[in-house]
Amino acid sequence: MLGMTQTDLAKLAGISTTGLNNIERGIPDPKASTLRALKTALEEVGVAIPM
């Protein structure tokens, strides 16, 4: 929907593409700081995320 790849989002959030892929597959238990970075990155491109 946003026209972004995993690589684009990972770069914007400052994490690796592999890390993002693992999070999407539910493999690790990501740190709160990683989730905040993803939230911030998505908000920067216009995604509204409820609290």
mmJSON file of the N, C-alpha and C atoms, coordinates in Angstrom:
{"data_MODEL":{"atom_site":{
"group_PDB":["ATOM","ATOM","ATOM","ATOM","ATOM","ATOM","ATOM","ATOM","ATOM","ATOM","ATOM","ATOM","ATOM","ATOM","ATOM","ATOM","ATOM","ATOM","ATOM","ATOM","ATOM","ATOM","ATOM","ATOM","ATOM","ATOM","ATOM","ATOM","ATOM","ATOM","ATOM","ATOM","ATOM","ATOM","ATOM","ATOM","ATOM","ATOM","ATOM","ATOM","ATOM","ATOM","ATOM","ATOM","ATOM","ATOM","ATOM","ATOM","ATOM","ATOM","ATOM","ATOM","ATOM","ATOM","ATOM","ATOM","ATOM","ATOM","ATOM","ATOM","ATOM","ATOM","ATOM","ATOM","ATOM","ATOM","ATOM","ATOM","ATOM","ATOM","ATOM","ATOM","ATOM","ATOM","ATOM","ATOM","ATOM","ATOM","ATOM","ATOM","ATOM","ATOM","ATOM","ATOM","ATOM","ATOM","ATOM","ATOM","ATOM","ATOM","ATOM","ATOM","ATOM","ATOM","ATOM","ATOM","ATOM","ATOM","ATOM","ATOM","ATOM","ATOM","ATOM","ATOM","ATOM","ATOM","ATOM","ATOM","ATOM","ATOM","ATOM","ATOM","ATOM","ATOM","ATOM","ATOM","ATOM","ATOM","ATOM","ATOM","ATOM","ATOM","ATOM","ATOM","ATOM","ATOM","ATOM","ATOM","ATOM","ATOM","ATOM","ATOM","ATOM","ATOM","ATOM","ATOM","ATOM","ATOM","ATOM","ATOM","ATOM","ATOM","ATOM","ATOM","ATOM","ATOM","ATOM","ATOM","ATOM","ATOM","ATOM","ATOM","ATOM"],
"id":[1,2,3,4,5,6,7,8,9,10,11,12,13,14,15,16,17,18,19,20,21,22,23,24,25,26,27,28,29,30,31,32,33,34,35,36,37,38,39,40,41,42,43,44,45,46,47,48,49,50,51,52,53,54,55,56,57,58,59,60,61,62,63,64,65,66,67,68,69,70,71,72,73,74,75,76,77,78,79,80,81,82,83,84,85,86,87,88,89,90,91,92,93,94,95,96,97,98,99,100,101,102,103,104,105,106,107,108,109,110,111,112,113,114,115,116,117,118,119,120,121,122,123,124,125,126,127,128,129,130,131,132,133,134,135,136,137,138,139,140,141,142,143,144,145,146,147,148,149,150,151,152,153],
"type_symbol":["N","C","C","N","C","C","N","C","C","N","C","C","N","C","C","N","C","C","N","C","C","N","C","C","N","C","C","N","C","C","N","C","C","N","C","C","N","C","C","N","C","C","N","C","C","N","C","C","N","C","C","N","C","C","N","C","C","N","C","C","N","C","C","N","C","C","N","C","C","N","C","C","N","C","C","N","C","C","N","C","C","N","C","C","N","C","C","N","C","C","N","C","C","N","C","C","N","C","C","N","C","C","N","C","C","N","C","C","N","C","C","N","C","C","N","C","C","N","C","C","N","C","C","N","C","C","N","C","C","N","C","C","N","C","C","N","C","C","N","C","C","N","C","C","N","C","C","N","C","C","N","C","C"],
"label_atom_id":["N","CA","C","N","CA","C","N","CA","C","N","CA","C","N","CA","C","N","CA","C","N","CA","C","N","CA","C","N","CA","C","N","CA","C","N","CA","C","N","CA","C","N","CA","C","N","CA","C","N","CA","C","N","CA","C","N","CA","C","N","CA","C","N","CA","C","N","CA","C","N","CA","C","N","CA","C","N","CA","C","N","CA","C","N","CA","C","N","CA","C","N","CA","C","N","CA","C","N","CA","C","N","CA","C","N","CA","C","N","CA","C","N","CA","C","N","CA","C","N","CA","C","N","CA","C","N","CA","C","N","CA","C","N","CA","C","N","CA","C","N","CA","C","N","CA","C","N","CA","C","N","CA","C","N","CA","C","N","CA","C","N","CA","C","N","CA","C","N","CA","C","N","CA","C","N","CA","C"],
"label_alt_id":[null,null,null,null,null,null,null,null,null,null,null,null,null,null,null,null,null,null,null,null,null,null,null,null,null,null,null,null,null,null,null,null,null,null,null,null,null,null,null,null,null,null,null,null,null,null,null,null,null,null,null,null,null,null,null,null,null,null,null,null,null,null,null,null,null,null,null,null,null,null,null,null,null,null,null,null,null,null,null,null,null,null,null,null,null,null,null,null,null,null,null,null,null,null,null,null,null,null,null,null,null,null,null,null,null,null,null,null,null,null,null,null,null,null,null,null,null,null,null,null,null,null,null,null,null,null,null,null,null,null,null,null,null,null,null,null,null,null,null,null,null,null,null,null,null,null,null,null,null,null,null,null,null],
"label_comp_id":["MET","MET","MET","LEU","LEU","LEU","GLY","GLY","GLY","MET","MET","MET","THR","THR","THR","GLN","GLN","GLN","THR","THR","THR","ASP","ASP","ASP","LEU","LEU","LEU","ALA","ALA","ALA","LYS","LYS","LYS","LEU","LEU","LEU","ALA","ALA","ALA","GLY","GLY","GLY","ILE","ILE","ILE","SER","SER","SER","THR","THR","THR","THR","THR","THR","GLY","GLY","GLY","LEU","LEU","LEU","ASN","ASN","ASN","ASN","ASN","ASN","ILE","ILE","ILE","GLU","GLU","GLU","ARG","ARG","ARG","GLY","GLY","GLY","ILE","ILE","ILE","PRO","PRO","PRO","ASP","ASP","ASP","PRO","PRO","PRO","LYS","LYS","LYS","ALA","ALA","ALA","SER","SER","SER","THR","THR","THR","LEU","LEU","LEU","ARG","ARG","ARG","ALA","ALA","ALA","LEU","LEU","LEU","LYS","LYS","LYS","THR","THR","THR","ALA","ALA","ALA","LEU","LEU","LEU","GLU","GLU","GLU","GLU","GLU","GLU","VAL","VAL","VAL","GLY","GLY","GLY","VAL","VAL","VAL","ALA","ALA","ALA","ILE","ILE","ILE","PRO","PRO","PRO","MET","MET","MET"],
"label_asym_id":["A","A","A","A","A","A","A","A","A","A","A","A","A","A","A","A","A","A","A","A","A","A","A","A","A","A","A","A","A","A","A","A","A","A","A","A","A","A","A","A","A","A","A","A","A","A","A","A","A","A","A","A","A","A","A","A","A","A","A","A","A","A","A","A","A","A","A","A","A","A","A","A","A","A","A","A","A","A","A","A","A","A","A","A","A","A","A","A","A","A","A","A","A","A","A","A","A","A","A","A","A","A","A","A","A","A","A","A","A","A","A","A","A","A","A","A","A","A","A","A","A","A","A","A","A","A","A","A","A","A","A","A","A","A","A","A","A","A","A","A","A","A","A","A","A","A","A","A","A","A","A","A","A"],
"label_entity_id":["1","1","1","1","1","1","1","1","1","1","1","1","1","1","1","1","1","1","1","1","1","1","1","1","1","1","1","1","1","1","1","1","1","1","1","1","1","1","1","1","1","1","1","1","1","1","1","1","1","1","1","1","1","1","1","1","1","1","1","1","1","1","1","1","1","1","1","1","1","1","1","1","1","1","1","1","1","1","1","1","1","1","1","1","1","1","1","1","1","1","1","1","1","1","1","1","1","1","1","1","1","1","1","1","1","1","1","1","1","1","1","1","1","1","1","1","1","1","1","1","1","1","1","1","1","1","1","1","1","1","1","1","1","1","1","1","1","1","1","1","1","1","1","1","1","1","1","1","1","1","1","1","1"],
"label_seq_id":[1,1,1,2,2,2,3,3,3,4,4,4,5,5,5,6,6,6,7,7,7,8,8,8,9,9,9,10,10,10,11,11,11,12,12,12,13,13,13,14,14,14,15,15,15,16,16,16,17,17,17,18,18,18,19,19,19,20,20,20,21,21,21,22,22,22,23,23,23,24,24,24,25,25,25,26,26,26,27,27,27,28,28,28,29,29,29,30,30,30,31,31,31,32,32,32,33,33,33,34,34,34,35,35,35,36,36,36,37,37,37,38,38,38,39,39,39,40,40,40,41,41,41,42,42,42,43,43,43,44,44,44,45,45,45,46,46,46,47,47,47,48,48,48,49,49,49,50,50,50,51,51,51],
"pdbx_PDB_ins_code":[null,null,null,null,null,null,null,null,null,null,null,null,null,null,null,null,null,null,null,null,null,null,null,null,null,null,null,null,null,null,null,null,null,null,null,null,null,null,null,null,null,null,null,null,null,null,null,null,null,null,null,null,null,null,null,null,null,null,null,null,null,null,null,null,null,null,null,null,null,null,null,null,null,null,null,null,null,null,null,null,null,null,null,null,null,null,null,null,null,null,null,null,null,null,null,null,null,null,null,null,null,null,null,null,null,null,null,null,null,null,null,null,null,null,null,null,null,null,null,null,null,null,null,null,null,null,null,null,null,null,null,null,null,null,null,null,null,null,null,null,null,null,null,null,null,null,null,null,null,null,null,null,null],
"Cartn_x":[0.809,0.0,0.856,1.99,2.847,3.884,4.019,5.042,6.435,6.519,7.815,8.172,9.457,9.941,10.36,10.637,11.169,12.48,13.276,14.561,14.35,13.382,13.085,12.708,11.788,11.327,12.448,13.21,14.317,15.319,15.676,16.613,16.046,14.781,14.142,14.111,13.927,13.863,15.242,16.264,17.613,17.849,17.164,17.378,17.721,18.16,18.515,17.257,17.39,16.287,15.999,17.04,16.861,16.104,16.461,15.764,14.293,13.984,12.59,11.846,12.473,11.856,11.568,12.496,12.287,11.125,11.024,9.915,8.594,8.544,7.314,6.92,7.908,7.625,7.393,7.573,7.32,8.414,9.611,10.702,11.265,11.706,12.274,11.227,11.635,10.835,11.566,11.141,11.908,11.919,12.996,13.131,12.096,11.711,10.761,11.329,12.629,13.244,13.149,13.214,13.076,11.652,10.689,9.29,8.992,9.573,9.392,9.994,11.157,11.804,10.936,10.342,9.445,8.203,7.646,6.458,6.763,7.884,8.285,8.49,9.149,9.401,8.09,7.144,5.853,5.072,5.14,4.45,5.046,6.362,7.031,6.539,6.057,5.556,4.036,3.429,1.997,1.062,1.583,0.733,0.306,-0.992,-1.513,-1.606,-0.889,-0.866,-1.488,-2.605,-3.261,-2.4,-2.543,-1.784,-2.348],
"Cartn_y":[-1.19,0.0,1.26,1.21,2.393,2.443,1.367,1.323,1.183,0.634,0.44,-1.035,-1.287,-2.656,-2.858,-4.1,-4.379,-3.619,-3.577,-2.878,-1.399,-0.784,0.634,0.889,0.077,0.259,-0.007,-1.042,-1.366,-0.216,0.34,1.465,2.669,2.965,4.101,3.923,2.686,2.399,2.179,2.03,1.813,0.391,-0.571,-1.97,-2.737,-3.983,-4.777,-5.335,-5.603,-6.221,-7.612,-8.334,-9.662,-9.549,-8.555,-8.348,-8.054,-7.202,-6.873,-8.112,-8.875,-10.098,-11.073,-11.204,-12.098,-11.627,-10.318,-9.768,-10.081,-9.89,-10.163,-11.636,-12.515,-13.945,-14.409,-13.495,-13.834,-14.648,-14.612,-15.422,-14.852,-13.602,-13.102,-12.377,-12.055,-11.175,-9.832,-8.922,-7.688,-6.776,-6.016,-5.033,-3.926,-3.311,-2.195,-1.067,-0.837,0.236,-0.047,-1.305,-1.679,-1.427,-1.795,-1.557,-0.065,0.725,2.183,2.745,2.236,2.706,2.383,1.206,0.84,1.718,1.966,2.823,4.223,4.763,6.109,6.152,5.142,5.095,5.061,4.262,4.18,5.485,6.108,7.389,8.465,8.409,9.388,9.326,8.145,8.025,8.123,8.5,8.802,7.755,6.707,5.68,6.147,6.125,6.493,5.229,5.211,4.05,4.423,3.773,4.097,3.642,4.298,3.952,2.751],
"Cartn_z":[0.0,0.0,0.0,0.647,0.733,-0.37,-1.106,-2.142,-1.563,-0.362,0.303,0.312,0.225,0.384,1.832,2.195,3.527,3.717,2.678,2.753,3.036,2.361,2.584,4.04,4.566,5.939,6.926,6.695,7.596,7.656,6.501,6.471,7.215,6.971,7.622,9.141,9.592,11.022,11.641,10.805,11.321,11.814,11.195,11.544,10.272,10.438,9.262,8.597,7.31,6.582,7.147,7.504,8.103,9.422,10.232,11.497,11.293,10.326,10.032,9.535,8.666,8.154,9.292,10.218,11.361,12.228,12.449,13.234,12.546,11.229,10.486,10.552,10.642,10.724,12.161,13.133,14.528,15.185,14.609,15.15,16.461,16.495,17.755,18.584,19.773,20.621,20.568,19.663,19.447,20.669,20.774,21.851,21.657,22.754,22.692,21.829,21.903,21.119,19.617,19.227,17.816,17.343,18.172,17.816,17.734,18.632,18.575,17.293,16.898,15.667,14.444,14.427,13.318,13.325,14.491,14.615,14.097,14.522,14.096,12.584,12.036,10.59,9.816,10.281,9.598,9.718,10.868,11.044,10.141,9.916,9.059,7.613,7.199,5.826,5.77,6.891,6.88,7.445,8.033,8.631,10.015,10.281,11.603,12.446,13.556,14.429,15.762,16.102,17.384,18.561,19.646,20.853,21.525],
"occupancy":[1.0,1.0,1.0,1.0,1.0,1.0,1.0,1.0,1.0,1.0,1.0,1.0,1.0,1.0,1.0,1.0,1.0,1.0,1.0,1.0,1.0,1.0,1.0,1.0,1.0,1.0,1.0,1.0,1.0,1.0,1.0,1.0,1.0,1.0,1.0,1.0,1.0,1.0,1.0,1.0,1.0,1.0,1.0,1.0,1.0,1.0,1.0,1.0,1.0,1.0,1.0,1.0,1.0,1.0,1.0,1.0,1.0,1.0,1.0,1.0,1.0,1.0,1.0,1.0,1.0,1.0,1.0,1.0,1.0,1.0,1.0,1.0,1.0,1.0,1.0,1.0,1.0,1.0,1.0,1.0,1.0,1.0,1.0,1.0,1.0,1.0,1.0,1.0,1.0,1.0,1.0,1.0,1.0,1.0,1.0,1.0,1.0,1.0,1.0,1.0,1.0,1.0,1.0,1.0,1.0,1.0,1.0,1.0,1.0,1.0,1.0,1.0,1.0,1.0,1.0,1.0,1.0,1.0,1.0,1.0,1.0,1.0,1.0,1.0,1.0,1.0,1.0,1.0,1.0,1.0,1.0,1.0,1.0,1.0,1.0,1.0,1.0,1.0,1.0,1.0,1.0,1.0,1.0,1.0,1.0,1.0,1.0,1.0,1.0,1.0,1.0,1.0,1.0],
"B_iso_or_equiv":[0.0,0.0,0.0,0.0,0.0,0.0,0.0,0.0,0.0,0.0,0.0,0.0,0.0,0.0,0.0,0.0,0.0,0.0,0.0,0.0,0.0,0.0,0.0,0.0,0.0,0.0,0.0,0.0,0.0,0.0,0.0,0.0,0.0,0.0,0.0,0.0,0.0,0.0,0.0,0.0,0.0,0.0,0.0,0.0,0.0,0.0,0.0,0.0,0.0,0.0,0.0,0.0,0.0,0.0,0.0,0.0,0.0,0.0,0.0,0.0,0.0,0.0,0.0,0.0,0.0,0.0,0.0,0.0,0.0,0.0,0.0,0.0,0.0,0.0,0.0,0.0,0.0,0.0,0.0,0.0,0.0,0.0,0.0,0.0,0.0,0.0,0.0,0.0,0.0,0.0,0.0,0.0,0.0,0.0,0.0,0.0,0.0,0.0,0.0,0.0,0.0,0.0,0.0,0.0,0.0,0.0,0.0,0.0,0.0,0.0,0.0,0.0,0.0,0.0,0.0,0.0,0.0,0.0,0.0,0.0,0.0,0.0,0.0,0.0,0.0,0.0,0.0,0.0,0.0,0.0,0.0,0.0,0.0,0.0,0.0,0.0,0.0,0.0,0.0,0.0,0.0,0.0,0.0,0.0,0.0,0.0,0.0,0.0,0.0,0.0,0.0,0.0,0.0],
"pdbx_formal_charge":[null,null,null,null,null,null,null,null,null,null,null,null,null,null,null,null,null,null,null,null,null,null,null,null,null,null,null,null,null,null,null,null,null,null,null,null,null,null,null,null,null,null,null,null,null,null,null,null,null,null,null,null,null,null,null,null,null,null,null,null,null,null,null,null,null,null,null,null,null,null,null,null,null,null,null,null,null,null,null,null,null,null,null,null,null,null,null,null,null,null,null,null,null,null,null,null,null,null,null,null,null,null,null,null,null,null,null,null,null,null,null,null,null,null,null,null,null,null,null,null,null,null,null,null,null,null,null,null,null,null,null,null,null,null,null,null,null,null,null,null,null,null,null,null,null,null,null,null,null,null,null,null,null],
"auth_seq_id":[1,1,1,2,2,2,3,3,3,4,4,4,5,5,5,6,6,6,7,7,7,8,8,8,9,9,9,10,10,10,11,11,11,12,12,12,13,13,13,14,14,14,15,15,15,16,16,16,17,17,17,18,18,18,19,19,19,20,20,20,21,21,21,22,22,22,23,23,23,24,24,24,25,25,25,26,26,26,27,27,27,28,28,28,29,29,29,30,30,30,31,31,31,32,32,32,33,33,33,34,34,34,35,35,35,36,36,36,37,37,37,38,38,38,39,39,39,40,40,40,41,41,41,42,42,42,43,43,43,44,44,44,45,45,45,46,46,46,47,47,47,48,48,48,49,49,49,50,50,50,51,51,51],
"auth_comp_id":["MET","MET","MET","LEU","LEU","LEU","GLY","GLY","GLY","MET","MET","MET","THR","THR","THR","GLN","GLN","GLN","THR","THR","THR","ASP","ASP","ASP","LEU","LEU","LEU","ALA","ALA","ALA","LYS","LYS","LYS","LEU","LEU","LEU","ALA","ALA","ALA","GLY","GLY","GLY","ILE","ILE","ILE","SER","SER","SER","THR","THR","THR","THR","THR","THR","GLY","GLY","GLY","LEU","LEU","LEU","ASN","ASN","ASN","ASN","ASN","ASN","ILE","ILE","ILE","GLU","GLU","GLU","ARG","ARG","ARG","GLY","GLY","GLY","ILE","ILE","ILE","PRO","PRO","PRO","ASP","ASP","ASP","PRO","PRO","PRO","LYS","LYS","LYS","ALA","ALA","ALA","SER","SER","SER","THR","THR","THR","LEU","LEU","LEU","ARG","ARG","ARG","ALA","ALA","ALA","LEU","LEU","LEU","LYS","LYS","LYS","THR","THR","THR","ALA","ALA","ALA","LEU","LEU","LEU","GLU","GLU","GLU","GLU","GLU","GLU","VAL","VAL","VAL","GLY","GLY","GLY","VAL","VAL","VAL","ALA","ALA","ALA","ILE","ILE","ILE","PRO","PRO","PRO","MET","MET","MET"],
"auth_asym_id":["A","A","A","A","A","A","A","A","A","A","A","A","A","A","A","A","A","A","A","A","A","A","A","A","A","A","A","A","A","A","A","A","A","A","A","A","A","A","A","A","A","A","A","A","A","A","A","A","A","A","A","A","A","A","A","A","A","A","A","A","A","A","A","A","A","A","A","A","A","A","A","A","A","A","A","A","A","A","A","A","A","A","A","A","A","A","A","A","A","A","A","A","A","A","A","A","A","A","A","A","A","A","A","A","A","A","A","A","A","A","A","A","A","A","A","A","A","A","A","A","A","A","A","A","A","A","A","A","A","A","A","A","A","A","A","A","A","A","A","A","A","A","A","A","A","A","A","A","A","A","A","A","A"],
"auth_atom_id":["N","CA","C","N","CA","C","N","CA","C","N","CA","C","N","CA","C","N","CA","C","N","CA","C","N","CA","C","N","CA","C","N","CA","C","N","CA","C","N","CA","C","N","CA","C","N","CA","C","N","CA","C","N","CA","C","N","CA","C","N","CA","C","N","CA","C","N","CA","C","N","CA","C","N","CA","C","N","CA","C","N","CA","C","N","CA","C","N","CA","C","N","CA","C","N","CA","C","N","CA","C","N","CA","C","N","CA","C","N","CA","C","N","CA","C","N","CA","C","N","CA","C","N","CA","C","N","CA","C","N","CA","C","N","CA","C","N","CA","C","N","CA","C","N","CA","C","N","CA","C","N","CA","C","N","CA","C","N","CA","C","N","CA","C","N","CA","C","N","CA","C","N","CA","C","N","CA","C"],
"pdbx_PDB_model_num":[1,1,1,1,1,1,1,1,1,1,1,1,1,1,1,1,1,1,1,1,1,1,1,1,1,1,1,1,1,1,1,1,1,1,1,1,1,1,1,1,1,1,1,1,1,1,1,1,1,1,1,1,1,1,1,1,1,1,1,1,1,1,1,1,1,1,1,1,1,1,1,1,1,1,1,1,1,1,1,1,1,1,1,1,1,1,1,1,1,1,1,1,1,1,1,1,1,1,1,1,1,1,1,1,1,1,1,1,1,1,1,1,1,1,1,1,1,1,1,1,1,1,1,1,1,1,1,1,1,1,1,1,1,1,1,1,1,1,1,1,1,1,1,1,1,1,1,1,1,1,1,1,1]
}}}
